[in-house]
Amino acid sequence: MIRIFRSSGMLQIALLMIAVLTFSSCLKDDEDEVVYPSDAAIVAFSLNDFNKTVTTTSSTGADSTYKTTVTGSTYRFYIDQVNRKIYNADSLPYGSDVTRLLCNISSLNSGTVVIKSLISDSLFYYSSTDSIDFSSPRQMSVYSLDGTTHVDYEVKVNVHQEQADVFNWSSKPSMELFASAQALRMYNLNGKMFVFASYGTTAAIYYCNEDGTGEWSFATPNFNTPIPAEAVDNVVATDEALYMYFNDWLMKSTDGSEWAIMAEPQLLRLVAADAKTLYALSEELQLISSTDEGKTWKVESLDTDASLLPTEGISYCRVPSRVNSSTENVVIAGSRSTQDFFGDLTTMVWSKVSEYAENSRQNTWMYVCENDVDEFILPRLSRISLACWKNGILALGGNGLGACEEEGFSRFYYSMDGGIYWLKSSDISLPTGFSATSCSIATTSQQNIWIVCGGSGQVWFGRMLGEDSVDQKRFTE
């Protein structure tokens, strides 16, 4: 750029002289009078193409970087004429080089645009062929042709500060009360994460904000009976409430503290819930359901023998339909009795399509864990934990049971087809330093992932970096 002036007064004088010299030749005679516009404004701002640095990781774990070109015109800049600000609502990609940007600026009546130095009060003429450092907000000014008016703008180029499509774990303060728990189950409800933890013969309930802010609180149920340890495996959640079953009581709560007895059914255990229905195993090992909060129950239809239903370490999740807001897929997974079915190598996975629209059909539960490719099975892991993530199912569990010798907590498994085929997830790996003897996973309404760990007491909060990391609001001029 060409350096020009250090003060606004000198700039106005110079602009007047330039205007006189430029337009004097256009006068027809001494009686002609030229009136120069006194208005000043920047009316358009855009970027030319720019460079972005991309970092990739090879199959061997080695990092490499390269540069690519981004089309600058795809990022719209807004001009706030009231507050004199120019900015892009959609941030430039992570790794964009904003220290050498070429921009296109249009001014009202072809007014003169100048840029203030980053280190002094010096001003420089704007030129579309000179690059500008936008690593910090810049002051730009536009002067009217008659030199009587100038308007200052703050120009800010927003850039993603986190790399998109990269999963990041953050460690939350450890919980000693989780470390000593024998079993943990976690649920998301009404913007909070609820953890049910068992200790010997009793259990306790904890909760915190789903966004990871604040501390864990201890829920104090409004009944005098201690919660038995087995109640941890008898909790499910609908869209509106938690349901817990023990001592033949089916209880309901929206906050983990105030509980109401809804019914007194005879159940082996609760196994799942969807938006409208509770599911349980009967004492006869039948899969049954209730749509009136446990007052009445009916036997569910299965596509194969009920002996393949899991009875131990059961977890479930709900996967919303991508095309129908009144439909979701309910998936349950767990193990059969190790004593009776020692040779099982896979987790028992069942799935049902639940439809809530009026006059919807009642679908059959399908046994889906068998496939013909051993590489894509979900091993028989102890206390498997499921969570819905990115329209699929995420699974994590402990050491293999019975004849299964799979190492526990070594990886996430992920299914995009309702639990038929399971991939060793490449999008998410376990946090560095992860340690657990038991654990539970759950996702938030923003698709962030929580893990609570027995044995170590670790608490992990993970999210996919990208568009949720910056302000993505839309503005108008």
C-alpha positions in Angstrom: 0.0 0.0 0.0 1.0 3.7 -0.4 1.3 5.6 2.8 -0.3 9.1 2.6 -1.2 11.2 5.6 -0.9 11.2 9.4 -3.8 13.6 10.1 -7.4 14.0 8.9 -7.0 17.8 8.3 -4.2 17.4 5.9 -6.2 14.6 4.1 -9.2 16.9 3.6 -7.0 19.7 2.1 -5.3 17.2 -0.2 -8.6 15.8 -1.4 -9.9 19.3 -2.2 -6.8 20.0 -4.3 -7.1 16.7 -6.1 -10.7 17.4 -6.9 -10.0 20.9 -8.3 -7.2 19.7 -10.5 -9.2 16.7 -11.7 -12.4 18.5 -12.7 -11.1 21.9 -13.8 -10.6 20.8 -17.3 -14.2 19.8 -17.6 -15.5 23.4 -17.0 -16.9 25.0 -20.1 -16.2 28.6 -19.0 -15.6 30.7 -16.0 -19.3 31.0 -15.2 -19.8 27.2 -14.9 -20.1 25.9 -11.3 -19.4 22.3 -10.2 -21.0 20.9 -7.1 -19.3 17.9 -5.5 -21.3 15.4 -3.4 -20.9 15.7 0.3 -22.3 12.3 1.2 -19.9 9.4 2.2 -20.5 5.7 2.8 -19.2 2.3 2.0 -21.9 0.5 0.2 -20.4 -2.9 -0.7 -17.6 -5.2 0.6 -16.4 -8.6 -0.6 -13.4 -10.8 -0.5 -11.4 -12.3 -3.4 -10.2 -15.9 -3.2 -7.9 -16.6 -0.3 -5.7 -19.4 1.0 -6.5 -21.9 3.7 -4.1 -24.3 5.5 -5.4 -27.8 5.9 -3.9 -30.4 8.3 -4.4 -34.1 7.7 -3.4 -37.2 9.6 -2.2 -40.3 7.7 -2.9 -43.9 8.5 0.4 -44.0 10.4 -0.6 -41.0 12.6 1.7 -38.6 10.9 0.5 -35.0 10.3 0.9 -33.2 7.1 -0.3 -29.8 5.9 -1.1 -28.2 2.6 -2.8 -25.1 1.2 -6.0 -24.8 -0.7 -7.9 -22.0 -2.2 -11.3 -20.8 -0.9 -13.8 -18.8 -2.9 -14.1 -15.6 -1.0 -17.2 -14.4 -2.7 -19.3 -17.1 -1.1 -18.9 -15.4 2.3 -21.3 -12.5 2.4 -20.4 -9.3 4.3 -23.0 -7.2 6.0 -22.8 -3.4 6.4 -24.4 -2.0 9.5 -24.7 1.7 8.5 -26.2 2.7 11.9 -23.3 1.3 14.0 -20.7 1.7 11.2 -19.6 -2.0 11.2 -18.8 -4.4 8.4 -18.6 -8.1 9.2 -19.3 -11.6 7.9 -22.0 -13.6 9.8 -20.7 -16.9 8.4 -17.1 -17.3 9.6 -14.3 -18.2 7.2 -13.0 -21.8 7.5 -10.6 -22.7 10.2 -7.0 -22.2 8.9 -7.9 -19.3 6.6 -5.0 -16.9 6.0 -6.5 -13.5 6.9 -3.2 -11.7 7.0 -3.1 -11.1 3.3 -6.7 -10.7 2.0 -7.7 -8.9 -1.2 -11.0 -7.2 -0.9 -13.4 -5.3 -3.2 -14.9 -2.1 -1.7 -17.5 0.2 -3.3 -18.2 3.7 -2.0 -21.0 6.1 -2.4 -20.4 8.5 -5.3 -16.9 7.0 -5.7 -15.7 8.5 -2.4 -12.1 7.9 -1.4 -11.5 4.9 1.0 -8.5 4.8 3.3 -7.3 2.3 5.9 -5.8 3.1 9.3 -2.5 1.4 10.2 -2.4 -1.3 12.8 0.5 0.3 14.7 -0.1 4.1 14.2 -2.5 6.8 13.1 -1.2 6.7 9.6 -3.7 6.3 6.8 -3.3 4.4 3.5 -5.2 4.5 0.3 -7.3 1.4 -0.4 -6.4 -0.5 -3.5 -8.1 -3.7 -4.7 -4.6 -5.0 -5.7 -3.0 -4.5 -2.3 -3.5 -7.2 0.4 -4.8 -6.2 3.9 -4.1 -7.8 7.2 -7.5 -8.6 8.8 -6.1 -10.7 11.7 -7.7 -8.0 14.0 -10.5 -5.6 13.3 -9.5 -2.7 11.0 -10.7 0.9 10.8 -11.6 2.1 7.3 -12.8 5.6 6.4 -14.5 6.9 3.3 -14.3 10.6 2.4 -16.8 12.5 0.3 -15.7 14.1 -3.0 -16.1 17.6 -1.6 -13.8 16.7 1.3 -16.3 17.9 4.0 -17.5 14.5 5.2 -15.9 11.3 6.3 -17.3 8.2 7.9 -15.3 5.6 9.9 -16.1 1.9 9.8 -14.9 -1.1 11.9 -14.3 -4.0 9.5 -14.1 -7.5 11.2 -13.4 -10.7 9.4 -14.7 -13.6 11.4 -12.9 -17.0 11.2 -13.7 -20.4 12.7 -11.4 -20.8 15.8 -11.9 -24.5 15.9 -11.4 -27.1 13.1 -14.7 -28.4 11.8 -15.5 -32.1 11.9 -12.9 -32.9 14.6 -14.2 -34.4 17.8 -12.8 -32.9 20.9 -12.9 -34.2 24.5 -12.7 -32.0 27.6 -12.1 -33.4 31.1 -14.6 -32.3 33.8 -13.7 -32.4 37.5 -13.6 -36.0 38.7 -16.4 -37.3 40.9 -15.3 -39.5 43.8 -18.9 -40.6 44.2 -18.8 -42.0 40.7 -15.4 -43.7 41.3 -16.8 -45.9 44.1 -20.0 -46.8 42.1 -20.4 -50.4 41.0 -22.8 -49.5 38.2 -23.8 -46.2 36.4 -26.6 -45.2 34.1 -27.0 -41.7 32.6 -30.0 -40.0 31.0 -30.7 -36.7 29.4 -33.9 -34.9 30.4 -35.1 -31.3 30.3 -31.6 -29.8 29.8 -30.0 -31.9 32.6 -27.9 -35.0 32.8 -29.1 -37.5 35.4 -26.7 -40.2 36.7 -28.0 -43.2 38.7 -25.2 -44.9 40.6 -25.2 -48.1 42.7 -23.2 -48.7 45.9 -23.4 -52.2 47.3 -27.1 -52.5 48.2 -28.2 -48.9 47.6 -28.3 -46.3 44.9 -28.1 -42.5 44.5 -29.1 -39.9 41.9 -27.0 -37.0 40.7 -27.6 -34.3 38.1 -25.9 -31.4 36.3 -26.5 -29.0 33.4 -26.3 -30.8 30.0 -24.0 -28.1 28.6 -21.3 -28.9 31.1 -21.6 -25.7 33.2 -22.1 -25.9 36.9 -21.4 -28.7 39.3 -23.0 -32.0 40.0 -25.9 -32.0 42.6 -27.2 -34.7 44.7 -30.9 -35.4 44.2 -32.9 -36.0 47.4 -36.0 -38.2 46.6 -39.2 -37.3 48.4 -39.6 -40.9 49.8 -38.1 -42.4 52.9 -37.3 -45.8 51.4 -33.6 -46.2 50.3 -33.2 -46.7 46.6 -32.0 -50.3 46.1 -28.9 -50.9 43.9 -30.9 -52.8 41.3 -33.0 -49.7 40.6 -30.1 -48.4 38.5 -30.9 -51.0 35.9 -34.6 -50.1 36.1 -34.6 -46.5 34.9 -35.9 -45.2 31.5 -36.7 -41.8 30.2 -39.4 -40.5 27.9 -39.4 -37.0 26.4 -41.0 -35.6 29.6 -40.0 -37.7 32.6 -37.8 -40.3 34.2 -39.4 -43.6 35.3 -37.8 -45.9 38.0 -39.0 -49.3 39.1 -38.3 -50.9 42.5 -40.3 -52.7 45.2 -43.1 -53.2 42.7 -43.5 -49.4 42.4 -43.3 -47.7 39.0 -42.4 -44.1 39.9 -42.2 -40.9 37.8 -40.1 -37.8 38.2 -39.1 -34.7 36.1 -36.3 -33.6 38.3 -34.9 -36.7 40.1 -36.2 -35.5 43.5 -40.0 -35.3 43.3 -41.3 -38.8 42.6 -44.9 -40.1 42.2 -46.0 -43.7 42.2 -47.9 -44.3 38.9 -48.6 -48.0 39.2 -47.6 -51.2 41.0 -46.9 -53.7 38.2 -45.2 -57.1 38.5 -42.1 -56.7 36.3 -38.8 -58.4 35.9 -37.3 -55.0 34.9 -37.7 -51.9 32.8 -35.8 -52.0 29.5 -36.7 -49.0 27.3 -39.0 -46.1 26.5 -39.9 -44.1 23.5 -41.9 -40.8 23.3 -45.2 -42.6 24.3 -44.5 -46.0 25.6 -42.7 -47.9 28.4 -41.1 -51.3 27.7 -40.3 -54.0 30.2 -39.5 -57.7 30.6 -42.2 -59.6 32.4 -41.5 -62.3 35.0 -42.3 -64.8 32.2 -39.5 -63.2 30.1 -41.8 -61.6 27.6 -41.3 -58.1 26.2 -44.3 -56.1 27.2 -45.3 -52.4 26.8 -47.5 -49.8 28.5 -48.9 -46.5 27.1 -50.6 -45.4 30.3 -47.6 -45.1 32.6 -47.6 -48.7 33.8 -51.3 -49.2 34.7 -51.9 -51.8 31.9 -49.4 -53.8 29.9 -49.6 -55.8 26.7 -47.2 -58.4 25.1 -45.1 -57.1 22.2 -44.8 -59.0 19.0 -41.3 -60.4 18.1 -40.0 -61.6 14.8 -38.2 -64.6 16.4 -37.9 -66.5 19.6 -38.1 -64.6 22.9 -35.2 -66.6 24.3 -32.9 -64.3 22.3 -34.0 -61.3 24.4 -31.3 -59.8 26.7 -31.9 -60.0 30.4 -28.7 -58.5 31.9 -26.8 -55.2 31.5 -29.5 -53.8 29.2 -29.2 -50.4 27.6 -31.3 -48.6 25.1 -31.5 -45.6 22.8 -33.9 -43.8 20.5 -33.0 -42.8 17.0 -35.2 -40.2 15.4 -36.4 -40.8 11.8 -34.7 -38.6 9.2 -37.9 -38.2 7.2 -40.8 -38.4 9.7 -41.1 -36.4 12.9 -43.6 -38.8 14.4 -41.4 -41.9 13.9 -38.3 -43.1 15.8 -36.3 -46.3 16.1 -36.0 -47.8 19.6 -33.0 -50.1 20.1 -32.2 -52.3 23.1 -29.0 -54.2 23.7 -27.6 -56.4 26.4 -26.6 -60.0 27.3 -28.3 -63.2 28.1 -27.5 -65.1 31.3 -23.8 -66.0 31.3 -24.5 -69.1 33.2 -27.1 -70.3 30.7 -25.5 -68.9 27.5 -21.8 -68.9 28.1 -21.0 -69.3 24.4 -22.7 -66.1 23.2 -20.1 -63.9 21.4 -22.3 -61.0 20.5 -24.5 -58.5 22.3 -28.2 -59.3 21.9 -29.7 -56.3 19.9 -33.4 -55.7 19.2 -35.0 -52.9 17.3 -38.5 -51.5 16.8 -39.9 -48.7 14.6 -42.2 -46.7 16.8 -44.8 -44.6 15.0 -46.9 -41.9 16.8 -49.2 -40.5 14.1 -52.9 -41.2 14.4 -53.9 -44.7 13.2 -50.2 -45.8 13.0 -49.5 -49.5 12.8 -47.9 -51.3 15.7 -44.6 -52.7 14.4 -42.8 -55.9 15.4 -39.6 -56.0 17.4 -36.8 -57.3 15.2 -33.7 -59.3 16.3 -31.0 -57.5 14.5 -27.6 -58.4 16.0 -26.8 -61.2 13.6 -25.0 -60.5 10.4 -22.7 -62.6 8.1 -19.6 -60.6 8.7 -17.8 -61.0 12.0 -15.9 -57.8 11.5 -19.2 -55.8 11.9 -20.6 -57.5 15.0 -21.1 -55.8 18.4 -19.2 -58.0 20.8 -20.7 -59.3 24.0 -19.5 -56.5 26.2 -20.3 -56.2 29.9 -22.8 -53.4 30.8 -23.1 -52.1 27.3 -24.1 -48.4 27.1 -25.9 -47.0 24.0 -26.5 -43.4 22.9 -28.0 -41.8 19.8 -25.4 -39.7 18.0 -25.6 -38.2 14.5 -28.7 -40.3 13.6 -26.8 -43.5 14.5 -26.1 -45.6 17.6 -22.9 -45.2 19.6 -22.0 -48.1 21.9 -19.3 -48.6 24.6 -18.9 -51.4 27.1 -16.5 -53.3 29.4 -14.7 -56.6 29.0 -16.2 -59.4 27.1 -18.5 -61.8 28.9 -18.6 -65.6 28.7 -16.8 -66.8 25.6 -16.2 -63.3 24.3 -12.6 -62.1 25.0 -13.0 -58.6 23.7 -11.0 -56.0 25.6 -13.4 -53.5 27.4 -13.4 -49.8 26.9 -11.0 -50.1 23.9 -13.1 -48.3 21.3 -16.5 -47.0 20.4 -18.8 -49.0 18.1 -21.2 -47.2 15.8 -24.2 -48.4 13.8 -26.0 -46.4 11.1 -28.6 -49.1 10.3 -30.4 -49.7 13.6 -27.9 -52.0 15.1 -27.4 -54.6 12.2 -23.8 -53.6 11.3 -21.4 -52.1 13.8 -18.3 -50.2 12.8 -15.3 -49.4 14.9 -15.9 -45.7 15.0 -13.4 -43.6 13.1 -15.0 -40.3 14.0 -14.6 -40.6 17.7 -11.9 -42.2 19.8 -11.8 -42.5 23.6 -10.3 -39.6 25.5 -6.6 -39.7 26.2 -6.1 -41.0 29.7 -9.6 -42.6 29.8 -9.9 -45.1 32.7 -13.0 -47.0 33.9 -14.2 -50.2 35.4 -17.7 -49.3 34.4 -19.2 -46.4 32.5 -22.3 -44.9 31.0 -22.6 -42.6 27.9 -25.4 -40.2 26.9 -25.9 -37.4 24.4 -27.3 -33.9 24.9 -29.9 -32.1 22.9 -27.0 -30.5 21.0 -25.4 -33.9 20.2 -22.6 -33.5 22.7 -21.4 -36.7 24.5 -21.0 -37.3 28.2 -19.1 -40.2 29.7 -19.1 -40.9 33.5 -16.7 -43.5 34.7 -16.8 -45.9 37.6 -13.4 -46.8 39.2 -11.7 -43.6 38.2 -14.5 -41.1 38.7 -13.6 -39.4 35.4 -16.2 -37.3 33.7 -15.7 -36.4 30.0 -17.6 -34.0 27.8 -17.1 -34.3 24.0 -18.3 -32.4 21.0 -17.8 -32.2 17.3 -16.1 -28.9 16.6 -17.4 -26.8 13.8 -20.4 -24.6 13.2 -21.6 -24.7 16.8 -18.3 -23.1 17.9 -19.0 -19.7 16.4 -21.9 -17.3 16.1 -23.9 -18.3 13.1 -26.7 -15.8 13.3 -27.9 -14.1 10.1 -28.1 -10.3 9.8 -29.5 -7.9 7.3 -28.2 -4.6 6.3 
